[in-house]
Amino acid sequence: MAACYRPDATFSDPAFPGLVGPQVGAMWSMLLSREAKVWELVHSDVTADERTGSASWTATYLYGGKRRVVNRIKSKFTFGDDGRIATEVDDFDFHAWTSQALGWTGVLLGWTGFFQRQVQAKARGQLDAYIAKHPAAAASSSS
């Protein structure tokens, strides 16, 4: 995944807002390494030209190895002169995701901005720890 992004790429979604450069590839490395035990990806409505693109996709996986998540995502892209992704903005129903991934806590609190910020902070902390433990994941996405 990291090879699909420019070294200065940006990525944002409801769980990982504001990722830049090496963080983007490292995020994908982290997510795919821990959720890869049960993972299915189905895409549709893929459109692209030389500069922009969009796609809808559904990721199905076990969150934390135990909770089945079906996440329906809409992505928008811009591409650099080299054809790689310069920006990606993903959107999904955060409350639906927290309800599936976090159980009753997500059902009851997942719609609140406060809870979303808590989940974002935890996700960023996990990414920072992953990068510290696997520096090659971040380095490979900056080349």
Secondary structure, 3 states (H helix, E strand, C coil): CHHHEEEEEEEECCCCCCEECHHHHHHHHHHHHHHCCCEEEEEEEEEECCCEEEEEEEEEEEECCCEEEEEEEEEEEEECCCCCEEEEEEECCHHHHHHHHHCHHHHHHCCCHHHHHHHHHHHHHHHHHHHHHCHHHHHHCCC
